[in-house]
Amino acid sequence: MSIDTTPPHTYLAPVQVPDPLALSQVQRLCDVSEPYAQGPDTDALFAAAMAETNDWHAARSPFFRSLLADRPEDPAPTVGTDVRTPLIHANFFKRHEVLSVPRDDVFLHLTSSGTTGQKSQMFFDEWTIRAAQRMVARIFDHYGWITPDQPVNYLLYSYEPAPSMKLGTSFTDNYLCDFAPAKGVTHALRHTGEGHEFDVHGCIRALRQYAEEGLPVRILGFPAFLHFTLERMRAQGLPPIHLPAGSLVVLGGGWKGHADRQIGKAEFYARVTELLGVAPDRIRDTFGSVEHCVPYIECAEHRLHVPVWSRAAVRDTRTLRPLGYGERGFLHLVSPYITSVPAQSVVMGDLASLHPAEECGCPLPTPWFTVHGRAGVSRNRSCAVAAAELLKGRA
């Protein structure tokens, strides 16, 4: 997979739903350009869009139709008491392929894990993937991170593209390179012909070279790899590298597989600032998954606010009843944008807590959540789990 050179403004252009008559409210919701708009009107629009997408999948998926026939789930206040959100665990997609469109309409097929272990097989029609990309573009535009006239150098803490590679993380990181022209691109996980290998020394060389070139640097991908790069710099007694002004760090994928060596977010961000010279407000974590492609990107206060196109709830790990603000449970994410697979209401394997907007110091008016880690011990493996194995013996 090569890096897409499509101009970034293309991703802000209109995208049409598969059936404008049946999905008119889905179209309206996904056309909302302010990523953190909130109020009664957007709540009503969200409910109408969810009703449409439920009807869409019920007409095309016997599996989802059977879920709607079951006893209604306990409604979550943040989602809406009149909105049906049948609960599907993300693990379901690791064992089943359930499509709501003909296979001929599949525009993109992505998987959620590395070369071994169970994989979520997610299928996207053109509307679904383009709508998700436009959400990312609108959030980047909101923060002023789309700079078509400013070339940058990229250090990607993700997999170097390889033939037939379909990993969601690789697709996402390459897509994020569209928002500023690429002068240079370095991948941390180099393809060897027999798999991928973490090249920590290559990362340090790239950072030093990019600092000398004077262009802003964008660092994207798994935070654990950036952490181990900084640890190697300290172990070798290397001086700090001062990346040029305008540099940006956007991370995603978590620390799965290396929780024993994970450090706190504030400490980690402080080390990035200390050793790379990137200001704290230019360091952002993200949350997302191949099963739910709506982007959650930290604000300047490092909170994962919920955008207008989705809703979030937290559910009890035993009963699945909705929990209140501040309580920990399974993260439940809802969005009507997806038409290819009935994944509009997904219960993640992550433990999280939800918080009201006013508990964050930024001006965004939507709730935000904190991810506290994975629930339980499972055979399931994410991209970060597979990638973390490459660190063994190398950091």
C-alpha positions as semicolon CSV with decimal commas, in nm:
position;residue;x (nm);y (nm);z (nm)
1;M;0,000;0,000;0,000
2;S;0,152;0,330;-0,106
3;I;0,087;0,664;0,054
4;D;-0,214;0,831;-0,105
5;T;-0,127;1,161;-0,273
6;T;-0,490;1,276;-0,301
7;P;-0,509;1,647;-0,213
8;P;-0,635;1,685;0,147
9;H;-0,920;1,915;0,047
10;T;-1,070;1,617;-0,138
11;Y;-1,155;1,458;0,196
12;L;-1,365;1,759;0,292
13;A;-1,568;1,732;-0,030
14;P;-1,927;1,601;-0,032
15;V;-1,981;1,225;-0,015
16;Q;-2,316;1,066;-0,097
17;V;-2,487;0,787;0,095
18;P;-2,575;0,471;-0,102
19;D;-2,948;0,554;-0,097
20;P;-3,026;0,927;-0,056
21;L;-3,394;0,858;0,007
22;A;-3,354;0,585;0,270
23;L;-3,054;0,749;0,439
24;S;-3,130;1,120;0,418
25;Q;-3,080;1,180;0,792
26;V;-2,755;0,981;0,792
27;Q;-2,642;1,209;0,509
28;R;-2,741;1,520;0,704
29;L;-2,562;1,405;1,020
30;C;-2,240;1,316;0,841
31;D;-2,255;1,647;0,653
32;V;-2,232;1,842;0,982
33;S;-1,900;2,021;0,937
34;E;-1,840;2,133;1,298
35;P;-1,691;1,821;1,456
36;Y;-1,800;1,903;1,812
37;A;-2,141;2,060;1,753
38;Q;-2,390;1,983;2,029
39;G;-2,748;2,065;2,121
40;P;-3,109;1,950;2,088
41;D;-3,103;1,976;1,709
42;T;-2,799;1,752;1,669
43;D;-2,942;1,507;1,924
44;A;-3,266;1,482;1,726
45;L;-3,074;1,443;1,402
46;F;-2,858;1,170;1,554
47;A;-3,167;0,977;1,670
48;A;-3,326;1,004;1,325
49;A;-3,005;0,888;1,158
50;M;-2,979;0,588;1,392
51;A;-3,336;0,489;1,309
52;E;-3,250;0,500;0,939
53;T;-2,932;0,297;0,970
54;N;-3,110;0,039;1,186
55;D;-3,376;0,002;0,916
56;W;-3,104;-0,021;0,652
57;H;-2,924;-0,309;0,822
58;A;-3,244;-0,486;0,930
59;A;-3,353;-0,501;0,565
60;R;-3,019;-0,644;0,452
61;S;-2,884;-0,849;0,745
62;P;-3,082;-1,138;0,898
63;F;-2,838;-1,129;1,189
64;F;-2,914;-0,767;1,272
65;R;-3,284;-0,815;1,208
66;S;-3,287;-1,085;1,475
67;L;-3,115;-0,849;1,721
68;L;-3,387;-0,589;1,672
69;A;-3,644;-0,856;1,746
70;D;-3,491;-0,923;2,088
71;R;-3,586;-0,741;2,406
72;P;-3,464;-0,382;2,377
73;E;-3,135;-0,311;2,550
74;D;-3,116;-0,070;2,843
75;P;-3,091;0,277;2,684
76;A;-2,789;0,489;2,764
77;P;-2,872;0,855;2,841
78;T;-2,580;0,988;2,641
79;V;-2,700;0,796;2,334
80;G;-3,070;0,873;2,370
81;T;-3,355;0,690;2,539
82;D;-3,548;0,654;2,211
83;V;-3,255;0,515;2,010
84;R;-3,225;0,139;1,961
85;T;-2,861;0,031;1,997
86;P;-2,848;-0,352;1,991
87;L;-2,521;-0,446;2,159
88;I;-2,262;-0,622;1,942
89;H;-1,925;-0,692;2,099
90;A;-1,626;-0,607;1,882
91;N;-1,509;-0,969;1,922
92;F;-1,807;-1,080;1,713
93;F;-1,634;-0,945;1,404
94;K;-1,330;-1,162;1,476
95;R;-1,536;-1,474;1,409
96;H;-1,805;-1,367;1,165
97;E;-1,832;-1,182;0,835
98;V;-2,165;-1,003;0,829
99;L;-2,226;-0,766;0,540
100;S;-2,519;-0,539;0,462
101;V;-2,403;-0,469;0,106
102;P;-2,322;-0,702;-0,185
103;R;-1,959;-0,813;-0,192
104;D;-1,926;-0,636;-0,525
105;D;-1,985;-0,310;-0,339
106;V;-1,696;-0,369;-0,096
107;F;-1,454;-0,084;-0,158
108;L;-1,200;-0,169;0,112
109;H;-1,126;-0,470;0,333
110;L;-0,922;-0,415;0,649
111;T;-0,817;-0,638;0,937
112;S;-0,752;-0,543;1,297
113;S;-0,455;-0,756;1,399
114;G;-0,102;-0,856;1,306
115;T;0,021;-1,163;1,127
116;T;-0,111;-1,407;1,389
117;G;-0,413;-1,433;1,613
118;Q;-0,778;-1,359;1,553
119;K;-0,859;-1,079;1,311
120;S;-1,163;-0,861;1,276
121;Q;-1,263;-0,875;0,913
122;M;-1,423;-0,541;0,835
123;F;-1,564;-0,450;0,497
124;F;-1,633;-0,097;0,381
125;D;-1,836;0,034;0,095
126;E;-1,713;0,359;-0,055
127;W;-1,956;0,576;0,142
128;T;-1,852;0,431;0,478
129;I;-1,476;0,470;0,440
130;R;-1,502;0,812;0,273
131;A;-1,737;0,934;0,546
132;A;-1,492;0,820;0,814
133;Q;-1,202;0,985;0,632
134;R;-1,398;1,308;0,610
135;M;-1,453;1,297;0,987
136;V;-1,077;1,274;1,041
137;A;-1,020;1,557;0,796
138;R;-1,272;1,780;0,970
139;I;-1,110;1,726;1,309
140;F;-0,764;1,793;1,165
141;D;-0,905;2,104;0,999
142;H;-1,063;2,209;1,330
143;Y;-0,718;2,206;1,493
144;G;-0,542;2,368;1,196
145;W;-0,344;2,056;1,107
146;I;-0,424;2,054;0,735
147;T;-0,133;2,242;0,576
148;P;-0,127;2,184;0,199
149;D;0,135;2,457;0,152
150;Q;0,371;2,331;0,423
151;P;0,575;2,017;0,341
152;V;0,670;1,802;0,638
153;N;0,876;1,494;0,715
154;Y;0,700;1,189;0,856
155;L;0,813;0,930;1,108
156;L;0,549;0,657;1,115
157;Y;0,550;0,423;1,413
158;S;0,351;0,169;1,215
159;Y;0,399;-0,104;0,959
160;E;0,585;-0,033;0,638
161;P;0,344;-0,120;0,355
162;A;0,386;-0,463;0,206
163;P;0,208;-0,653;-0,071
164;S;-0,150;-0,752;0,018
165;M;-0,123;-0,583;0,358
166;K;-0,467;-0,489;0,491
167;L;-0,401;-0,371;0,847
168;G;-0,624;-0,088;0,959
169;T;-0,342;0,090;1,142
170;S;-0,120;0,096;0,834
171;F;-0,408;0,233;0,627
172;T;-0,487;0,502;0,883
173;D;-0,130;0,625;0,932
174;N;-0,071;0,645;0,559
175;Y;-0,398;0,832;0,517
176;L;-0,293;1,086;0,781
177;C;0,002;1,173;0,560
178;D;-0,242;1,333;0,317
179;F;-0,294;1,643;0,532
180;A;0,051;1,788;0,471
181;P;0,278;1,720;0,170
182;A;0,542;1,458;0,245
183;K;0,905;1,541;0,177
184;G;1,033;1,232;0,353
185;V;0,870;0,926;0,511
186;T;1,033;0,680;0,753
187;H;0,858;0,369;0,885
188;A;0,958;0,233;1,225
189;L;0,837;-0,120;1,146
190;R;1,040;-0,211;0,841
191;H;0,927;-0,486;0,607
192;T;1,196;-0,752;0,581
193;G;1,032;-0,978;0,325
194;E;0,941;-1,223;0,600
195;G;0,758;-0,986;0,832
196;H;0,827;-0,656;1,006
197;E;1,114;-0,550;1,230
198;F;1,137;-0,250;1,461
199;D;1,425;-0,030;1,347
200;V;1,496;0,187;1,650
201;H;1,832;0,309;1,518
202;G;1,668;0,408;1,189
203;C;1,412;0,611;1,385
204;I;1,683;0,801;1,571
205;R;1,872;0,867;1,247
206;A;1,554;0,995;1,084
207;L;1,477;1,228;1,374
208;R;1,827;1,375;1,366
209;Q;1,818;1,415;0,988
210;Y;1,474;1,574;0,993
211;A;1,579;1,817;1,267
212;E;1,869;1,931;1,050
213;E;1,647;1,975;0,743
214;G;1,435;2,232;0,926
215;L;1,089;2,120;0,809
216;P;0,817;2,033;1,060
217;V;0,804;1,667;1,154
218;R;0,489;1,464;1,201
219;I;0,519;1,154;1,419
220;L;0,226;0,913;1,388
221;G;0,151;0,567;1,524
222;F;0,201;0,340;1,825
223;P;0,313;0,527;2,139
224;A;0,516;0,232;2,274
225;F;0,759;0,255;1,982
226;L;0,813;0,626;2,034
227;H;0,869;0,559;2,406
228;F;1,130;0,294;2,332
229;T;1,302;0,527;2,086
230;L;1,332;0,791;2,357
231;E;1,458;0,529;2,603
232;R;1,726;0,422;2,356
233;M;1,833;0,784;2,311
234;R;1,876;0,818;2,687
235;A;2,055;0,484;2,718
236;Q;2,305;0,592;2,453
237;G;2,356;0,930;2,615
238;L;2,234;1,116;2,306
239;P;2,147;1,484;2,343
240;P;1,790;1,604;2,289
241;I;1,675;1,651;1,931
242;H;1,494;1,980;1,877
243;L;1,236;1,922;1,606
244;P;1,138;2,231;1,405
245;A;0,844;2,452;1,496
246;G;0,512;2,318;1,373
247;S;0,601;1,956;1,444
248;L;0,312;1,735;1,551
249;V;0,281;1,402;1,735
250;V;-0,045;1,207;1,684
251;L;-0,042;0,866;1,851
252;G;-0,276;0,569;1,853
253;G;-0,287;0,200;1,936
254;G;-0,210;0,200;2,305
255;W;0,054;0,005;2,497
256;K;-0,098;-0,342;2,469
257;G;0,161;-0,612;2,523
258;H;0,389;-0,380;2,720
259;A;0,168;-0,260;3,005
260;D;0,445;-0,350;3,249
261;R;0,668;-0,085;3,091
262;Q;0,402;0,175;3,024
263;I;0,451;0,512;3,188
264;G;0,185;0,768;3,269
265;K;0,061;0,989;2,991
266;A;0,180;1,313;3,153
267;E;0,527;1,169;3,209
268;F;0,541;1,031;2,856
269;Y;0,436;1,362;2,700
270;A;0,691;1,544;2,915
271;R;0,966;1,317;2,780
272;V;0,858;1,386;2,423
273;T;0,879;1,758;2,494
274;E;1,214;1,721;2,672
275;L;1,386;1,501;2,412
276;L;1,219;1,617;2,090
277;G;1,115;1,974;2,167
278;V;0,747;1,925;2,073
279;A;0,510;2,140;2,280
280;P;0,251;1,950;2,490
281;D;-0,044;2,088;2,294
282;R;0,113;1,942;1,976
283;I;0,116;1,592;2,127
284;R;-0,218;1,413;2,096
285;D;-0,335;1,059;2,153
286;T;-0,625;0,907;1,962
287;F;-0,870;0,622;1,995
288;G;-1,034;0,419;1,722
289;S;-1,069;0,072;1,583
290;V;-1,135;-0,106;1,259
291;E;-1,476;-0,203;1,399
292;H;-1,563;0,162;1,472
293;C;-1,380;0,408;1,249
294;V;-1,512;0,730;1,399
295;P;-1,202;0,925;1,513
296;Y;-1,153;1,026;1,876
297;I;-0,865;1,271;1,901
298;E;-0,743;1,441;2,217
299;C;-0,810;1,808;2,275
300;A;-0,534;2,040;2,397
301;E;-0,610;1,918;2,752
302;H;-0,561;1,559;2,633
303;R;-0,924;1,446;2,664
304;L;-1,093;1,219;2,407
305;H;-1,405;1,418;2,327
306;V;-1,694;1,254;2,143
307;P;-1,757;1,413;1,800
308;V;-2,099;1,506;1,667
309;W;-2,122;1,195;1,447
310;S;-2,114;0,949;1,737
311;R;-2,223;0,890;2,094
312;A;-2,043;0,707;2,376
313;A;-2,162;0,522;2,683
314;V;-2,005;0,297;2,945
315;R;-2,170;-0,033;3,040
316;D;-2,133;-0,259;3,340
317;T;-1,898;-0,548;3,264
318;R;-2,139;-0,801;3,414
319;T;-2,490;-0,675;3,339
320;L;-2,421;-0,437;3,046
321;R;-2,649;-0,181;3,205
322;P;-2,541;0,179;3,134
323;L;-2,327;0,343;3,400
324;G;-2,306;0,703;3,511
325;Y;-2,026;0,954;3,464
326;G;-1,699;0,849;3,622
327;E;-1,783;0,479;3,656
328;R;-1,569;0,219;3,479
329;G;-1,707;-0,039;3,240
330;F;-1,706;-0,152;2,879
331;L;-1,683;0,134;2,630
332;H;-1,992;0,138;2,406
333;L;-1,963;0,341;2,085
334;V;-2,253;0,428;1,857
335;S;-2,263;0,590;1,513
336;P;-2,503;0,556;1,218
337;Y;-2,238;0,633;0,955
338;I;-2,162;0,270;0,860
339;T;-2,375;0,107;0,590
340;S;-2,152;-0,185;0,489
341;V;-2,160;-0,386;0,815
342;P;-2,409;-0,369;1,108
343;A;-2,146;-0,217;1,337
344;Q;-2,334;0,098;1,430
345;S;-2,345;-0,003;1,798
346;V;-2,028;-0,174;1,919
347;V;-1,923;-0,273;2,271
348;M;-1,546;-0,257;2,284
349;G;-1,315;-0,475;2,492
350;D;-1,177;-0,160;2,655
351;L;-1,252;-0,044;3,007
352;A;-1,336;0,324;3,009
353;S;-1,507;0,598;3,205
354;L;-1,719;0,877;3,060
355;H;-1,705;1,236;3,182
356;P;-1,908;1,554;3,118
357;A;-1,762;1,831;2,906
358;E;-1,727;2,068;3,200
359;E;-1,474;1,840;3,367
360;C;-1,228;1,930;3,090
361;G;-1,059;2,267;3,075
362;C;-1,098;2,306;2,698
363;P;-1,395;2,480;2,531
364;L;-1,531;2,170;2,354
365;P;-1,894;2,111;2,464
366;T;-1,915;1,731;2,424
367;P;-1,850;1,453;2,678
368;W;-1,514;1,279;2,682
369;F;-1,387;0,941;2,790
370;T;-1,074;0,791;2,938
371;V;-0,957;0,444;2,838
372;H;-0,824;0,248;3,136
373;G;-0,705;-0,060;2,950
374;R;-0,836;-0,386;2,812
375;A;-1,088;-0,591;3,008
376;G;-0,974;-0,939;3,113
377;V;-0,728;-1,169;2,944
378;S;-0,808;-1,285;2,593
379;R;-0,660;-1,461;2,298
380;N;-0,768;-1,169;2,084
381;R;-0,486;-0,958;1,953
382;S;-0,489;-0,606;1,819
383;C;-0,242;-0,440;1,585
384;A;-0,063;-0,302;1,889
385;V;-0,030;-0,646;2,047
386;A;0,128;-0,789;1,733
387;A;0,348;-0,485;1,691
388;A;0,460;-0,493;2,053
389;E;0,609;-0,836;2,000
390;L;0,857;-0,677;1,764
391;L;0,994;-0,482;2,059
392;K;1,098;-0,794;2,244
393;G;1,474;-0,808;2,261
394;R;1,507;-0,476;2,076
395;A;1,434;-0,208;2,333
